[in-house]
């Protein structure tokens, strides 16, 4: 018993001591809390932390709102691209190819209207001249141009060239204010930024896409007669700027807003993306000048029918043309026009041309490129041929086809 009573008393004394400790700790905490409130109260009032009545809250909110200005943000972004578009954009127009005289376009046998783009490159008096693609205006009974401001005006075909896919049309110049500035396509570098401006799909007028020069001096086979035979190799620029149907004839400009190419075509295979093609402006300018001045391109005229030796069976190469066995390329003459430069030089049917001015001629395309790109009307040309197995050289004086 004594043991338990003594333990009870010890516990009681310990509990009394704990209660005294709790009281003292609570008292100290209360005092410290009061001091903190006294110290922090002015700052809490300044920061609007303490609650207020509805009237006070509304009044303070109105006072704060009156000191805040509300502004609508408007960004004026100016970059090299926007400046280039501002400079050249209004010179790019939409061209509508009307192939029916019917008001509703339902005349029997008529083709539907087509659309493309064009670039105003010259204004002379009350006339303005626009360059576009041959295939944009081909077969048109009427042409209509839509300016950048939406004005529609009639246009007249001045001249067109199927070989280069270029054409020039003419409009009244009263509504024309902007003319494009020519650049230098020979100075372009791979990777240089370029901008395509045109009328894709015939609906999105003045559409702008940006890309780079993906390749220079590209060649693309062209079937002029649509008979499955390649007649020409078009020299083009390659870009990854989006060029879609309706962009044809539009402008490819450099970052300075100068015209460096005429958008011509797009490789539209499902597996190919980002390949746009444009005719270099340095290559196009002589063509444009001829079309504007003469209505056609003044090319040297030889006056012969041609076929590549590689397309002729081996039997006829040996028996008909009588070529030496080591001669497997060249261009055979299939006919000679009377009084033509070829006839005057003595060229004959079954002659095989193998060289022009010291340049080896492998096929018809090579012959045309030498004739059209390196010679002019009135030039003389040294031609090496094989006739009846014998190698000969003749001199041809080139003339203009329009004289015959």
C-alpha positions as CSV (number, residue, x, y, z in Angstrom):
1,X,0.0,0.0,0.0
2,X,2.7,2.4,0.9
3,X,4.3,1.8,-2.4
4,X,1.3,2.7,-4.4
5,X,0.4,5.8,-2.2
6,X,3.8,7.2,-2.6
7,X,3.7,6.7,-6.4
8,X,0.3,8.5,-6.6
9,X,1.7,11.5,-4.7
10,X,4.7,11.6,-7.0
11,X,2.5,11.5,-10.0
12,X,0.3,14.2,-8.7
13,X,3.2,16.5,-8.0
14,X,4.5,15.9,-11.5
15,X,1.2,16.7,-13.1
16,X,0.9,19.9,-11.1
17,X,4.4,20.9,-12.4
18,X,3.4,20.2,-16.0
19,X,0.2,22.3,-15.6
20,X,2.3,25.2,-14.3
21,X,4.7,24.8,-17.3
22,X,1.8,24.8,-19.8
23,X,0.4,27.9,-18.2
24,X,3.6,29.8,-18.4
25,X,4.3,28.7,-22.0
26,X,0.7,29.8,-23.0
27,X,1.2,33.2,-21.3
28,X,4.5,33.8,-23.1
29,X,2.9,32.9,-26.5
30,X,0.0,35.2,-25.9
31,X,2.2,38.1,-25.0
32,X,4.4,37.5,-28.1
33,X,1.4,37.2,-30.4
34,X,0.0,40.5,-29.1
35,X,3.3,42.2,-29.8
36,X,3.4,40.8,-33.4
37,X,-0.1,42.0,-34.0
38,X,0.7,45.5,-32.7
39,X,3.8,45.6,-34.9
40,X,2.2,44.2,-38.1
41,X,-1.2,45.9,-37.9
42,X,-0.2,49.1,-39.8
43,X,1.4,47.2,-42.6
44,X,-1.6,44.8,-43.0
45,X,-3.8,47.9,-43.3
46,X,-1.5,49.4,-46.1
47,X,-1.7,46.1,-48.1
48,X,-5.5,45.7,-47.9
49,X,-5.1,42.3,-46.2
50,X,-7.7,43.0,-43.5
51,X,-11.3,42.5,-44.4
52,X,-13.5,45.6,-45.0
53,X,-17.1,46.2,-45.2
54,X,-18.9,46.1,-48.6
55,X,-18.9,49.9,-48.9
56,X,-15.2,50.1,-48.0
57,X,-14.2,47.3,-50.3
58,X,-16.1,48.9,-53.3
59,X,-14.7,52.3,-52.6
60,X,-11.1,51.1,-52.4
61,X,-11.6,49.0,-55.6
62,X,-13.0,52.0,-57.5
63,X,-10.1,54.1,-56.3
64,X,-7.5,51.6,-57.5
65,X,-9.3,51.1,-60.8
66,X,-9.2,54.8,-61.5
67,X,-5.5,54.7,-61.4
68,X,-5.1,51.9,-64.1
69,X,-5.1,52.8,-67.8
70,X,-6.6,50.1,-70.2
71,X,-4.8,49.9,-73.6
72,X,-5.4,47.9,-76.8
73,X,-2.1,46.5,-78.0
74,X,-1.3,46.9,-81.7
75,X,2.0,45.5,-83.1
76,X,3.6,47.1,-86.1
77,X,5.9,44.3,-87.3
78,X,8.3,45.3,-90.0
79,X,10.8,42.8,-91.4
80,X,12.8,42.3,-94.6
81,X,10.0,39.9,-95.8
82,X,7.2,42.4,-95.2
83,X,9.2,45.2,-96.8
84,X,9.8,43.0,-99.9
85,X,6.1,42.1,-100.2
86,X,5.2,45.8,-99.8
87,X,7.5,46.6,-102.6
88,X,6.6,43.9,-105.1
89,X,3.1,42.7,-104.0
90,X,1.0,45.2,-106.0
91,X,2.9,44.4,-109.2
92,X,1.5,40.8,-109.1
93,X,-1.9,40.3,-110.7
94,X,-4.4,37.6,-111.3
95,X,-5.1,36.5,-114.9
96,X,-8.3,34.8,-116.0
97,X,-8.2,32.8,-119.2
98,X,-11.7,32.8,-120.7
99,X,-12.3,30.1,-123.3
100,X,-15.9,30.7,-124.0
101,X,-18.0,33.6,-125.3
102,X,-21.1,32.4,-123.5
103,X,-22.1,34.4,-120.5
104,X,-22.6,31.3,-118.3
105,X,-19.5,29.5,-119.8
106,X,-21.7,26.6,-121.0
107,X,-21.2,27.0,-124.7
108,X,-21.0,23.5,-126.4
109,X,-17.4,22.4,-126.8
110,X,-15.9,25.2,-124.8
111,X,-13.2,24.6,-122.2
112,X,-13.7,26.0,-118.7
113,X,-12.0,29.2,-117.7
114,X,-8.5,28.9,-116.2
115,X,-6.6,31.2,-113.9
116,X,-3.0,32.1,-113.2
117,X,-0.8,35.0,-112.1
118,X,1.3,37.6,-113.8
119,X,3.8,40.4,-113.0
120,X,3.6,44.0,-114.2
121,X,7.1,44.7,-115.4
122,X,6.7,47.9,-117.5
123,X,4.5,50.9,-117.9
124,X,4.8,52.9,-121.1
125,X,2.5,55.8,-121.6
126,X,-1.1,54.6,-121.1
127,X,0.0,51.0,-121.6
128,X,1.3,48.5,-119.1
129,X,2.9,45.1,-119.8
130,X,2.6,41.9,-117.8
131,X,4.7,38.8,-118.1
132,X,3.2,35.4,-117.3
133,X,3.4,31.8,-118.5
134,X,2.4,30.6,-121.9
135,X,0.2,27.9,-120.5
136,X,-1.7,30.5,-118.5
137,X,-2.9,32.3,-121.6
138,X,-2.9,29.4,-124.1
139,X,-6.1,29.0,-126.0
140,X,-7.8,32.1,-124.5
141,X,-10.6,33.8,-126.4
142,X,-10.5,36.6,-123.8
143,X,-8.1,37.6,-121.0
144,X,-9.0,39.5,-117.9
145,X,-6.6,40.9,-115.3
146,X,-7.5,41.5,-111.6
147,X,-5.2,44.1,-109.9
148,X,-4.1,43.9,-106.3
149,X,-6.9,46.4,-105.4
150,X,-9.6,44.1,-107.0
151,X,-10.1,46.1,-110.1
152,X,-10.7,43.9,-113.2
153,X,-9.6,45.1,-116.6
154,X,-9.4,43.4,-120.0
155,X,-6.1,42.3,-121.4
156,X,-4.6,41.6,-124.9
157,X,-2.1,39.0,-125.8
158,X,1.1,40.5,-127.2
159,X,3.1,37.4,-127.7
160,X,3.7,33.9,-126.4
161,X,6.5,31.3,-126.5
162,X,5.8,27.6,-125.9
163,X,9.5,26.7,-125.6
164,X,10.2,28.9,-122.6
165,X,6.6,28.9,-121.3
166,X,6.6,32.7,-121.3
167,X,4.0,35.2,-122.5
168,X,3.4,38.9,-122.5
169,X,0.0,40.6,-122.2
170,X,-1.0,44.3,-122.4
171,X,-3.5,46.3,-120.4
172,X,-4.5,49.9,-120.0
173,X,-2.1,51.6,-117.7
174,X,-4.5,54.1,-116.0
175,X,-5.1,51.9,-113.0
176,X,-1.4,50.8,-112.7
177,X,0.8,52.3,-110.1
178,X,3.3,49.6,-109.2
179,X,5.9,48.1,-111.5
180,X,8.3,45.4,-110.4
181,X,12.0,45.9,-110.2
182,X,14.2,43.3,-112.0
183,X,16.9,41.6,-110.0
184,X,19.9,39.5,-111.0
185,X,19.2,35.7,-111.0
186,X,22.8,35.0,-111.9
187,X,23.8,36.4,-108.4
188,X,21.5,34.0,-106.5
189,X,23.0,31.6,-104.0
190,X,21.7,28.3,-102.8
191,X,20.0,28.8,-99.4
192,X,19.2,32.5,-100.1
193,X,15.7,33.4,-98.9
194,X,13.0,34.1,-101.6
195,X,9.3,34.9,-101.6
196,X,6.7,33.6,-104.0
197,X,3.7,35.9,-104.7
198,X,0.7,34.8,-106.8
199,X,-2.9,33.6,-107.0
200,X,-3.0,30.0,-105.9
201,X,-6.1,28.0,-106.8
202,X,-7.5,31.1,-108.5
203,X,-9.1,32.3,-105.2
204,X,-6.3,33.5,-102.8
205,X,-5.2,36.6,-104.6
206,X,-1.9,38.2,-103.5
207,X,-0.9,35.0,-101.5
208,X,2.6,35.0,-100.1
209,X,4.8,32.1,-99.3
210,X,8.4,32.1,-98.2
211,X,11.3,29.7,-98.8
212,X,14.8,29.5,-100.0
213,X,16.7,28.8,-103.2
214,X,17.0,25.0,-103.1
215,X,19.0,24.6,-106.4
216,X,20.4,26.6,-109.3
217,X,20.6,25.7,-113.0
218,X,18.2,22.9,-112.8
219,X,16.9,21.4,-116.0
220,X,13.4,19.9,-116.4
221,X,12.3,17.8,-119.4
222,X,9.5,19.4,-121.4
223,X,7.2,17.6,-123.9
224,X,6.1,20.4,-126.1
225,X,3.9,18.4,-128.4
226,X,2.5,16.2,-125.6
227,X,3.4,13.1,-127.6
228,X,5.5,11.4,-124.9
229,X,8.8,12.6,-126.4
230,X,11.0,15.2,-124.6
231,X,11.5,18.2,-126.9
232,X,13.3,20.6,-124.6
233,X,15.1,21.0,-121.3
234,X,13.8,24.0,-119.4
235,X,16.3,25.8,-117.3
236,X,14.8,26.6,-113.9
237,X,15.4,27.7,-110.3
238,X,14.3,25.3,-107.6
239,X,12.7,26.6,-104.4
240,X,10.8,25.2,-101.5
241,X,8.5,28.2,-101.4
242,X,5.0,26.7,-101.9
243,X,3.9,27.1,-105.6
244,X,0.5,25.7,-106.3
245,X,-1.9,25.7,-109.3
246,X,-2.7,29.4,-110.0
247,X,0.7,30.6,-108.9
248,X,2.0,30.0,-112.4
249,X,3.2,33.2,-113.9
250,X,3.6,34.9,-110.5
251,X,6.7,36.5,-109.0
252,X,9.6,34.9,-107.2
253,X,11.4,37.8,-105.5
254,X,14.5,38.1,-103.4
255,X,14.6,39.7,-100.0
256,X,15.0,43.1,-101.6
257,X,11.7,42.7,-103.4
258,X,13.3,42.4,-106.8
259,X,12.0,39.9,-109.4
260,X,14.4,37.1,-109.9
261,X,12.1,34.4,-111.4
262,X,8.7,33.7,-113.0
263,X,7.0,30.8,-111.2
264,X,6.2,28.3,-113.8
265,X,5.3,24.8,-112.5
266,X,5.2,22.5,-109.6
267,X,6.2,18.8,-109.4
268,X,2.8,17.6,-108.2
269,X,3.5,13.9,-107.5
270,X,2.0,12.7,-104.3
271,X,5.4,11.6,-103.0
272,X,7.1,15.0,-103.7
273,X,6.7,18.0,-101.5
274,X,8.5,21.4,-101.4
275,X,9.8,21.5,-105.0
276,X,8.7,24.6,-106.8
277,X,10.2,25.8,-110.1
278,X,10.7,29.2,-111.6
279,X,12.2,30.6,-114.8
280,X,15.3,32.7,-114.0
281,X,14.7,36.3,-114.8
282,X,18.0,36.7,-116.6
283,X,17.1,33.9,-118.9
284,X,13.5,35.3,-119.4
285,X,14.4,39.0,-120.1
286,X,15.5,38.5,-123.8
287,X,12.4,36.4,-124.4
288,X,10.2,39.1,-122.8
289,X,11.8,41.8,-125.0
290,X,11.2,39.8,-128.2
291,X,7.6,39.0,-127.3
292,X,6.9,42.6,-126.5
293,X,8.6,43.9,-129.6
294,X,7.8,41.2,-132.2
295,X,5.1,39.1,-130.7
296,X,7.3,36.1,-131.0
297,X,10.9,35.1,-130.1
298,X,13.4,35.7,-132.9
299,X,15.3,32.5,-132.9
300,X,17.9,31.4,-135.5
301,X,16.3,29.2,-138.2
302,X,18.0,26.2,-139.7
303,X,15.1,24.7,-141.7
304,X,15.4,21.0,-141.2
305,X,13.5,18.1,-139.7
306,X,15.5,16.3,-137.0
307,X,15.7,12.9,-135.2
308,X,18.2,11.8,-132.6
309,X,20.4,8.9,-133.8
310,X,19.7,7.0,-130.5
311,X,16.0,6.8,-131.5
312,X,16.9,5.1,-134.9
313,X,17.2,1.3,-135.0
314,X,20.8,0.0,-135.4
315,X,20.0,-1.5,-138.8
316,X,19.1,1.9,-140.3
317,X,22.1,3.5,-138.5
318,X,24.3,1.2,-140.5
319,X,22.4,0.7,-143.8
320,X,20.5,3.9,-144.3
321,X,22.6,6.5,-142.6
322,X,25.9,4.5,-143.2
323,X,27.4,5.7,-140.0
324,X,30.7,4.3,-138.8
325,X,30.2,1.8,-136.0
326,X,31.9,4.0,-133.5
327,X,29.4,6.8,-134.1
328,X,26.3,6.1,-131.9
329,X,25.0,9.6,-131.2
330,X,24.2,12.7,-133.3
331,X,21.1,14.1,-135.1
332,X,19.8,12.8,-138.4
333,X,18.2,15.2,-140.9
334,X,14.8,13.8,-141.9
335,X,13.9,16.6,-144.3
336,X,15.3,20.0,-145.6
337,X,13.0,23.0,-146.2
338,X,13.5,24.5,-149.7
339,X,15.5,27.7,-149.7
340,X,16.2,27.4,-146.0
341,X,19.6,28.1,-144.5
342,X,20.3,24.4,-144.4
343,X,19.3,24.0,-148.1
344,X,21.5,27.0,-149.1
345,X,24.5,25.4,-147.2
346,X,24.0,22.1,-149.0
347,X,22.7,20.0,-146.2
348,X,20.6,16.9,-147.3
349,X,18.3,14.3,-146.0
350,X,20.1,11.5,-144.1
351,X,23.0,13.7,-143.2
352,X,23.9,13.2,-139.5
353,X,25.0,16.3,-137.5
354,X,27.6,15.5,-134.9
355,X,29.2,18.9,-134.1
356,X,28.3,22.6,-134.2
357,X,31.0,25.2,-133.7
358,X,33.2,22.5,-132.2
359,X,30.6,21.4,-129.7
360,X,29.6,17.7,-129.8
361,X,25.9,17.3,-130.6
362,X,24.4,14.1,-129.0
363,X,20.7,14.6,-129.6
364,X,18.0,16.9,-130.8
365,X,17.8,18.7,-127.4
366,X,21.5,19.4,-127.5
367,X,21.2,20.8,-131.1
368,X,18.3,23.1,-130.1
369,X,20.1,24.4,-127.0
370,X,23.2,25.3,-129.1
371,X,21.1,26.9,-131.7
372,X,18.7,28.8,-129.5
373,X,21.0,29.7,-126.6
374,X,24.3,30.4,-128.3
375,X,23.4,31.7,-131.8
376,X,21.6,34.7,-133.2
377,X,19.9,35.5,-136.4
378,X,22.5,36.3,-139.0
379,X,25.3,34.3,-137.3
380,X,27.4,31.8,-139.2
381,X,27.7,28.3,-137.8
382,X,30.2,25.5,-138.6
383,X,28.5,22.1,-138.8
384,X,30.2,18.8,-139.0
385,X,28.2,16.0,-140.6
386,X,28.5,12.4,-141.7
387,X,27.2,11.8,-145.3
388,X,27.3,8.3,-146.8
389,X,29.9,7.3,-144.1
390,X,32.1,10.3,-144.9
391,X,32.9,13.1,-142.4
392,X,32.3,16.6,-143.9
393,X,32.1,20.2,-142.6
394,X,29.7,22.9,-144.0
395,X,29.0,26.6,-143.1
396,X,25.5,27.6,-142.4
397,X,24.3,31.3,-142.2
398,X,21.4,31.4,-139.9
399,X,18.3,33.5,-140.6
400,X,14.9,34.3,-139.2
401,X,12.0,31.8,-139.8
402,X,9.7,34.7,-140.6
403,X,11.6,35.4,-143.8
404,X,10.6,32.1,-145.3
